[in-house]
Amino acid sequence: MLNVQQIKLNNANRVIITSDIHANLSLFKKLLTKVNYSKDDYLIINGDLCEKGPNSLAVIDYVQSLVKDTPNVYVIKGNCDVVHRYVFNGNEGIFQYMRNRKMSVLNEMIDSIGYSLDDFSNLEELANFYRKHFANEINWLESLPTAIEIEDYIIVHAGIDSQDWLKTDEDTVLYEKAFYNKGHQLDKTVIVGHWPVVNYRSEQVSSHNPLIDLDKRIISIDGGNLIKQDGQLNALIIEGGNLSYTYVDELVNEVMIVKEHIDTTKRVGTVTYPNYEMEITQKEQFFTQCINKKLGCIQWIKNEYLIEQGGHTFSKDDLSVTFLTVKNGEYVKIIDDDCEGYALVKKTSGEVGWIPKECIKRT
């Protein structure tokens, strides 16, 4: 059975839902400022406070203080919040994980006491260290519910069993991949994080904005913060029965459009993990038409992002293959200005794509 926290809301107050902070305390605070968060709001954090970023312990401490000081703050457990289980369960692979992922809460804990991973010869020693020095943090993370239910919504980190959601096993709740593609049979809308929304947009305009599908009764809000180069931290806002959203990101190079460009190609889409292998079908000066081998769809890849390995062609990373329209005077953020002919930009609306370099005002 799930550990479900049921909340009776005052419908006069806003509900702000975010997820996948991933140890990025400064961005989380920036988001709270942007939405003008106050203690009258309900704030629900849908898992993954930790991992991938530099401040797991600081995020835990900050969120704990919010919970303590404000009755309307609720936190759900995510898979990245329980990585300590690999240590306690005797999984030897956690040593290699910690060596590969320096920005892990497990490494942060060790570093904060002045130790290194080399000081531990086995998992038992490592487990005893965490129990001795960080029992409060670990116990608090383990105490978090795995789901929150409010009047019209169920909020879980990754996914639920589509038939009897209350019997969903914890692995599904924490680790389910691509829940939007699986769907569910419930009357309520399910709000999830965990799986970056851009992964669903292989044939849509590239964006990290929340995916809101009320017909399918699923809202996915993971903006790929600290996972995707142009990712963002999203806030879903429920107010007066209406849904809206906003986001913050860490892109800093903002420029003004000085020459309007109207896209006539209608090329849209995104290359996302793990669907990188391509079959080349047509080459142009700046872009190459490819068939995505896994998905079967056509994607126009910027030439600089195509690589050859072992006789196969790949996109070397996640990448927007969307072409954008821009207007004079609007501002965009630069993602990649190092390619020939075109720049990869992000509009204030959250759309990510390519525009001719001549559109951009240089400083």
C-alpha positions in Angstrom: 0.0 0.0 0.0 1.1 3.5 -0.7 1.8 6.0 2.0 -0.8 8.6 0.9 -1.3 12.0 2.5 -4.7 13.4 1.9 -5.1 17.1 2.1 -8.3 19.2 2.3 -7.6 22.4 0.6 -9.0 25.9 1.1 -9.9 26.6 -2.5 -9.4 30.3 -1.9 -5.6 29.7 -1.7 -3.2 29.0 -4.6 -1.6 25.6 -5.0 2.0 25.7 -6.3 3.5 22.3 -7.3 7.1 21.8 -8.4 9.4 18.7 -8.6 12.9 17.6 -9.3 14.8 20.4 -7.6 17.9 18.2 -7.8 20.0 20.0 -5.2 19.7 23.3 -7.0 18.8 25.6 -4.0 19.4 28.9 -5.8 17.1 28.0 -8.6 14.4 26.8 -6.2 14.5 30.1 -4.3 14.4 31.9 -7.7 11.2 30.0 -8.5 9.6 30.8 -5.2 10.4 34.5 -5.8 9.0 34.4 -9.4 5.7 33.0 -8.3 5.5 35.4 -5.3 5.2 32.5 -2.9 3.7 33.4 0.4 2.6 31.4 3.5 -1.0 31.5 2.4 -0.1 29.3 -0.6 0.0 25.6 -0.6 3.4 24.4 -1.7 3.8 20.8 -2.8 7.3 19.5 -3.8 6.9 16.3 -5.8 10.1 14.5 -5.1 13.8 14.6 -6.0 15.1 17.2 -3.7 18.5 15.6 -4.0 21.2 14.5 -6.5 22.7 15.9 -9.6 23.2 19.4 -8.2 25.7 20.9 -5.6 23.4 21.5 -2.6 21.5 18.4 -1.6 22.0 18.9 2.1 21.2 22.6 1.9 18.0 21.9 0.0 17.0 19.3 2.6 17.6 21.8 5.4 15.8 24.6 3.6 12.7 22.5 2.8 12.7 21.1 6.3 12.6 24.7 7.6 9.7 25.5 5.2 7.8 22.5 6.5 8.5 23.5 10.1 7.6 27.2 9.7 4.6 26.9 7.3 1.7 24.5 7.7 0.9 24.5 4.0 4.1 23.0 2.7 4.1 19.3 1.7 6.9 17.1 0.4 6.7 13.8 -1.5 9.4 11.2 -1.7 11.3 10.8 -5.0 13.8 8.2 -6.2 16.8 10.5 -5.8 15.8 11.1 -2.2 16.5 7.5 -1.2 19.8 6.7 -2.8 21.1 5.8 0.7 19.1 2.6 0.4 21.7 1.2 -2.0 24.3 1.5 0.8 22.0 0.0 3.5 20.9 -2.8 1.2 24.4 -3.8 0.4 24.5 -2.9 -3.3 28.2 -2.8 -4.1 27.5 -0.8 -7.3 26.9 2.3 -5.2 30.7 2.8 -4.8 31.1 3.2 -8.6 28.0 5.4 -8.7 29.5 7.7 -6.1 32.8 7.9 -7.9 31.1 8.8 -11.2 28.6 11.2 -9.7 30.5 13.7 -7.5 27.3 15.7 -7.0 25.5 13.2 -4.9 24.0 13.7 -1.5 26.1 10.6 -0.4 29.3 12.4 -1.4 28.1 15.6 0.2 27.6 13.9 3.5 31.0 12.4 3.5 32.7 15.7 2.4 30.9 17.7 5.0 32.5 15.7 7.8 35.9 15.8 6.2 36.1 12.3 4.9 36.5 10.9 1.4 35.1 7.7 -0.2 38.5 6.1 0.0 38.2 6.2 3.8 35.6 3.4 3.7 36.7 -0.1 2.8 33.2 -1.7 2.7 29.5 -0.9 2.7 29.1 -1.7 6.3 31.5 1.1 7.3 29.8 3.5 4.9 26.3 2.6 6.3 27.5 3.1 9.9 28.9 6.5 8.9 25.5 7.6 7.5 23.6 6.3 10.5 25.9 8.1 12.9 26.1 11.5 11.2 23.0 11.8 9.1 20.2 9.8 10.7 18.0 12.9 11.0 18.2 13.7 7.3 17.7 10.1 6.2 14.9 9.4 8.6 13.1 12.6 7.5 13.4 11.6 3.8 12.2 8.1 4.5 9.2 9.5 6.4 7.9 11.4 3.4 4.7 10.2 1.8 4.8 8.6 -1.6 1.6 10.3 -2.8 -0.6 13.2 -2.0 -4.3 13.2 -2.8 -6.3 16.4 -3.1 -9.8 17.0 -4.4 -9.2 16.7 -8.1 -5.6 15.5 -8.3 -3.3 12.7 -7.2 0.4 13.7 -7.0 3.1 11.1 -7.1 6.7 11.4 -8.2 6.9 8.9 -11.1 3.7 6.9 -11.7 1.0 4.7 -10.4 -0.6 1.3 -11.2 -3.4 2.2 -13.7 -6.0 -0.2 -12.2 -5.8 0.0 -8.4 -3.5 3.0 -7.6 -3.5 2.5 -3.9 -1.8 -0.9 -4.4 1.0 0.6 -6.5 4.3 -0.8 -5.4 6.9 1.7 -4.3 9.3 1.0 -7.3 6.6 2.1 -9.7 5.8 5.3 -7.6 9.5 6.2 -7.5 11.0 4.9 -10.7 8.3 4.5 -13.4 9.5 5.7 -16.8 7.4 7.6 -19.3 4.2 7.4 -17.3 2.4 9.7 -19.7 2.8 7.1 -22.5 1.2 4.4 -20.3 -1.8 6.3 -19.0 -4.3 5.3 -16.3 -8.0 4.7 -15.7 -8.6 7.0 -12.7 -11.2 9.7 -12.6 -8.7 12.2 -11.0 -5.8 13.8 -12.9 -2.4 12.5 -11.9 0.5 14.9 -11.6 4.0 13.5 -11.9 7.6 14.6 -12.2 10.6 12.3 -12.6 10.5 11.9 -16.5 11.6 15.1 -18.3 8.6 16.4 -20.3 10.9 17.1 -23.3 11.3 13.4 -23.7 7.7 13.2 -24.9 8.3 15.9 -27.6 10.2 14.0 -30.3 7.7 15.2 -32.9 6.5 18.4 -31.2 7.9 21.9 -30.7 10.8 21.4 -28.3 10.0 22.7 -24.8 10.5 21.9 -21.1 7.2 23.4 -20.2 4.7 21.2 -18.3 2.7 18.7 -20.4 -0.9 19.3 -19.4 -3.3 16.7 -20.9 -6.7 16.9 -19.2 -8.3 14.5 -21.7 -5.7 11.9 -20.6 -5.9 13.2 -17.0 -2.1 13.4 -16.7 0.1 16.5 -16.0 3.9 16.0 -16.2 6.0 18.8 -14.8 9.7 17.7 -14.8 11.5 20.4 -16.7 14.8 18.6 -16.9 16.5 20.9 -14.4 20.2 19.9 -14.2 19.6 17.0 -16.6 19.1 18.8 -19.9 21.4 21.6 -21.1 18.5 24.0 -21.5 16.3 22.5 -18.7 14.2 24.5 -16.2 12.5 24.2 -12.9 8.7 24.4 -13.4 5.9 25.5 -11.2 2.4 24.3 -11.8 -0.2 26.7 -10.3 -3.8 25.8 -9.4 -5.8 28.9 -8.6 -9.6 29.1 -8.6 -9.9 25.9 -10.5 -7.6 27.2 -13.3 -4.2 25.8 -14.3 -1.2 27.9 -15.2 2.6 27.5 -15.0 5.8 29.3 -15.0 9.5 28.4 -14.9 13.0 29.5 -14.1 16.3 28.4 -15.6 20.0 29.1 -15.4 20.5 30.5 -18.9 22.1 33.9 -18.6 22.9 35.1 -22.1 19.8 37.1 -23.1 19.8 39.0 -26.4 17.3 41.0 -28.4 16.0 40.0 -31.8 16.8 42.7 -34.4 15.5 41.0 -37.5 12.2 39.2 -37.8 12.3 35.6 -39.0 9.2 33.6 -39.9 9.8 29.9 -40.1 8.3 28.3 -43.2 9.8 24.8 -42.8 7.4 23.7 -40.1 10.2 21.5 -38.8 9.6 20.6 -35.1 10.8 18.0 -32.7 13.5 17.0 -30.1 16.2 14.4 -29.9 16.2 13.0 -26.4 17.8 10.1 -24.5 18.2 7.3 -25.5 17.0 7.8 -29.1 20.2 9.1 -30.6 20.9 6.8 -33.6 20.1 8.4 -37.0 19.9 7.3 -40.6 20.9 10.2 -42.9 18.5 10.8 -45.8 19.3 14.3 -47.1 22.0 16.9 -46.5 21.7 20.7 -46.5 24.2 23.4 -45.8 23.4 23.7 -42.1 21.1 20.8 -41.3 20.8 17.1 -42.2 17.5 15.3 -42.6 17.6 12.0 -40.6 15.3 9.2 -39.7 15.4 8.5 -36.0 16.2 4.8 -36.0 14.3 4.1 -32.7 11.3 6.3 -33.3 11.0 6.2 -37.1 10.3 9.9 -37.3 12.1 12.5 -39.5 14.4 14.9 -37.6 16.5 17.7 -39.0 19.8 17.6 -37.1 22.2 20.6 -37.0 25.3 19.3 -38.8 27.7 20.0 -35.9 25.7 17.7 -33.7 26.0 14.6 -35.9 28.8 12.1 -35.1 30.0 8.8 -36.6 30.8 5.9 -34.4 31.4 2.3 -35.5 29.8 2.9 -38.9 26.7 4.4 -37.3 25.4 8.0 -37.2 24.3 9.6 -33.9 23.2 12.9 -32.5 25.9 13.5 -29.9 23.4 14.8 -27.3 19.8 15.8 -26.5 18.9 18.5 -29.1 16.1 20.6 -30.3 15.3 20.0 -34.0 12.6 22.8 -33.9 12.8 25.9 -36.1 11.4 29.0 -34.5 9.7 32.2 -35.6 11.0 35.3 -33.9 9.9 39.0 -34.0 11.7 42.3 -33.8 12.3 43.4 -30.2 11.6 40.2 -28.4 14.2 38.7 -26.2 15.6 35.1 -26.3 18.3 33.3 -24.3 21.2 31.8 -26.2 21.9 28.1 -25.7 24.4 27.5 -28.5 25.9 30.3 -30.7 28.9 28.3 -31.9 27.3 26.6 -34.9 27.5 27.8 -38.5 24.6 30.0 -39.7 22.1 29.3 -37.0 21.9 29.8 -33.2 20.0 27.6 -30.7 17.8 29.8 -28.5 15.1 29.6 -25.9 12.1 32.0 -26.1 10.4 33.4 -23.0 7.5 31.1 -23.8 9.9 28.2 -23.2 10.1 27.1 -26.8 13.6 25.9 -27.8 14.9 26.0 -31.4 17.0 27.3 -34.2 17.0 30.8 -35.7 19.3 32.4 -38.3 22.2 34.2 -36.6 21.4 37.4 -38.4 18.3 37.8 -36.2 20.4 38.4 -33.1 21.7 41.7 -31.8 25.3 41.4 -31.0 26.8 43.3 -28.0 
